[in-house]
Amino acid sequence: MERKIIIILITLVVLTIILHFLGFFEKKTPEFKEEKYIAGNVYEISKKSILVAEGVVTEDYNGRLEDLSGNAGWFKVEENTEITDSNGNSLVLEDIKKDDYVEIWTMGLVMESYPVQATASKIFIKERSAEKKCFVGGCSGELCVDVPEMASTCEFLPGMECLKEEMICKSVDEGCDWVLSEEAAKCFLKIVEEEGEGVKETRIGHLFQKAEDFFD
């Protein structure tokens, strides 16, 4: 009987020690909590990140770090980053514009540089910047401009057949420009293969460069 009691006591002690160490290691495991990190304007946009700052010391941001004031950071936008606006719309990185007023949530490590570097878990576009109105113009609908019914010469150029492939004329970086679909980009690249590099020298040559950039 006494032997059984001793065995039970030893077992309880061992279990207590094990649970103690398990609890110890659990406490040592870092816990990343999602939290709102900054609210400010968007000053730069790259392919996968946005620069957000609370303000600037000059009237306009000129791309210099000394122009920024207050908290600022480059925030990486990943596929699972949630982006919404005040109307409840679900958006993507390409929908974010310079001067948009946003709130950024982060989860994980923040590199304490200036501006800081972190990954955005959630972006809320609180106020949208005023977007310029853009219009499709030209004899073949090849122009994307801020002036309605702009005319152009009516010669047919290699690549104009690609204009039918769901291209979007919209405000981009404070101007008006084409945003290509994957089908349009493939179409322009096919024209280069068939016609040669000379097609890039025409007045719609910039669209062939956009097609190459699309797949970079």
N, C-alpha and C positions, 0 to 999 in steps of 0.2 A: 504493500500500500504506500509506504513512504517513498519507495523507489518511483512509483507512478507519479506521485506529487512532485518529486524532484524533476522528473522528465518534463512534466507539464510546465513547471516554473522555468526551466531552461528554454523550452520552446517559446514561451511568452517573451522571455528576454531577447532571444534571437529575433523574433518577429518585430519587437519594439525597435531594435537596432536597425533592422532592414528598413522599416517604415520611416525611421528618422532620417536615414541617408537618402532614401527616395525623395522625401520632402525637401531635403537640403538641395539636392541636384535640381529639383523642379523649380525652386526659388532662384537658382542661378541661371536658368534658361531665360534669355532675353525675350521680353514681350513687346511686340510692335503694335501700337495702337494708332488707329486712324484719327487724325486731328486736323482742324483747319489751321493752316500755317500762315497764310498771307491773303490779304485783299488788296488789289491794286490794278494798274493798267498793264496791258500787254504792249511791250515796246519792240520786241523782235520775235520772229517766228522762223524756225528752221524746219527741216523735214520731220524731226521727231521730238522737238523741244520748243518751249516758249519761254521768253524772258519776261518776268513780271516784277514790277517794282511799285513801291508805295508812292513814288513821285520822282520828279527830276528837278535839278537846281536851275536849269536854263529853261527858256521858253519852249524849246524843241529839243527832243532827244537826238543827238548826233552820233550815236554809236560808241561813245566813250564811257568808261566805267565811272569817271568823275562826274558825268552828267546825272547819274542816279542818286536818289536820296532815300533815306529810310531803309527798311528791309527790302531785299531784292533777291531774286533767285532764278536760275535756269531750271525748269521743271520738265522732265522727260515724260512724254505721253506715250503710253503703251496701248496694246490692243484692248486690254481690260480696264483702261482708264475710263471712268464714267464722265461723260460730258453732257451737260444739260443747260437750258436757258430758262428765263423767267416764265416762259410759256409752257414749260414742261416738255419741250422737244428734246429728243435724244440726238446728239450731234457727234461729229468726228473732228479731228484736228484741223482739217481743211476748212471747217466752218468758223474757226476762230480768226478774228481780224485784229490788226493793230489798233490800239486805243480802246479795245473792249475792256470793260471793267469786270474783273473776274475774282472769284474766291477759289483758293487752291487748298485741297486737303492732301496730306502726304501720309505714307505708311512706310516705315523702314528707316534706313540711315539717311542722314542729311550731312553732306560734306560742308564743313564750316569754312568755305572760302567766301569771297565777295565778288559777284553774287554767289549765294549758296547753290549747291547742286543736289537735286532730289528727284524722286519719281512721284508724279502726281497720281493719286488714287482716285481723286474726284475733282472735276472742274465745273464750277457753276458760273455761267456768264450772266452777271447781274444786269449790266447795261451794255447794249450793243453800240458800237461806233456807227456813225452815219455812213451808209454805203452809197457810193456813187451809182447813178443809174446808167446802165450800159445797153447799147443797141446793136443789133446785127445790121450791117450795111454792105454796100458794094454790089456790083452787078451780079455776082454769083453767091452773095451772102458770105463772103470771105472776110469781111471786116468786123471787128469787135471794138466799138468806139463809144464815146460818151456824147456823140452828136447823132440825133435821129436822122434817118434817110440819107446818110452820106453816100455819095456816088463814087464809082471807080471805073476804070477801063474794063471792057467786056471780053478781053481775050481769055481763052480757056488755058489754064496752066496745069501741068502735071501735079496731082495731089488734090485738085478741087473736088474730085469725086469723093474724097474722104470727108468732106464737110458734112455729108449726110449721116455720118456715123456718130450721132448723139454727142456732138460737141456743145459745150455750154459757154455762152458769153456772159461773163460776170465781173463784178468788181474784185480786183486782185491787187494788193499792195498799193492802194490809193489810185489805181488806174483801172482800165478795162482790158481784159485779156481773155483768150480762149482757155478753157479747161478741157482737156482731151479725155475721152473714154478710152478704155483698153482697145476697143475695136478700131477707133480712129487712129490711135498710136500705131497699131499693127498695120493699118492701111497705109499710113505715111511711110513707114519703114519699108513696106513692100514696094512702094513707088521708087524709093532710093535704090533698091536692089535692081529694079527693072530699068530705070532711066539713068542711073548714075548720080554722082555727087553734084552735078550741075544744077539739079532741081533746087538745091539750097540757095542758089544765087538769084532766084526770082523774088518777087515782092511778097510771096507767101512762104519764103524759105525758113522763116522763124518757126513755122509750124512743124517742119521736119526736125528741128533741134528740140522742140518740145516733145516730140515722139521719142527721141533718143533719151531725153531726161526722164521720161515716164518710167522707163525700165531700169534706171540706175539705182 
